[in-house]
Amino acid sequence: MSHPYKTRAGGATVTVFVPYDCANHCPFCINKKEYADCSGFSLEAILRSIRTMDSITPACDFVFTGGEPLANLDALQQMLDAIPATHKIYINTTFPVQPHCPAEKMLAFTEKNKDKITCMNISRHLVKYVEESPDEVIARIACPTRINCVLYKNYPAARLVDYAERFLPYGIPIQFRYDYTETTPENLYEQENDPILRDLKKYFTYMGLDGCRMRNGFHFLYKGLHMTYHKTLPYSTITEKGEDGITYDILYDILIKQNGEIHSDWTGVKMDVEAYRHVVFEPYDLKVLDGTVDY
């Protein structure tokens, strides 16, 4: 640790990498290489780290990613059960087609845990990279859902309206995502030369912008369907001098890796857990910057 830690009220978001792989090979996924060798992965170590983070920030958000969280429902259930109700829980998933676990079993899992799961973020892209569960199945998920769509490289912009129409009957909000490996402090809020933003403004009604130091969201409506264009930096620590004259490492995300290690950034930096027990809290700097954002 270079500087004392600071984070937003409630605590930095804790992203948990599940200790098992997915069957997909999405071209923009940078996590896949971490699952090439699963030796050393430990559910027990992850559970200990979840309890550690709960003890330090009992109101932080948890996000499960991978890998594919739904590839092992028993393990995922253990991790969910380790998180008290004081936390919000999000799950990033493709809601996969997997022979060992039919859709009805995954749907039953969402029904069982609908009071635990704040939102399930379902990956569905303009270009199909994986075998997808039918949209009618996604619509039956018992907990709140959101569609995540990475607009990757030369995406087919002409299909954006058809894509929105696809989810309109189910009322599932859509989050379009920029390739965050390409995001920099210089282009995070840049609008004039952003081709994705230009395309979205062409086809949908722009409503407003909210954001913070680390990430932002451009909000749109299409026939009452809420859509967001999300951009975030590829790291999660901002170093900044506070009003007290002290330079802090301001943490937005904390990672629990597949082996249970706790990292303070997406760049492989291990967190000083004992130092984080003395973290300084500040108000969350996310705010509306333009227009109306009331979703």
Buried (B, 14 or more C-beta within 10 A) or exposed (E): EEBBBBBBEBBBBBBBBBBBBBEBEBEBBEBBEBBEEEEEBBBEBBBBBBEBBBEBBEEBBBBBBBBBBBBBBEBBBBBBEBBEEEBBBBBBBBBBBBEEBEBEEBBEBBEBBEEBBBBBBBBBBBBEBBEBBEBEBBEBBBBBBBBBBBBBEEBEBEEBEEBBEBBBEBEBBBBBBBBBEEBEEEBBEEEEEBEBBEBBBEBBEBBBBBBBBBBBBBBBEBEEBBBBBBBBBBBBBBEEEBEEEEBBBBBBBBBBBBBBBBBBBBEEBEBBBEBBEEBEEBEEEBEEBBEEBEE
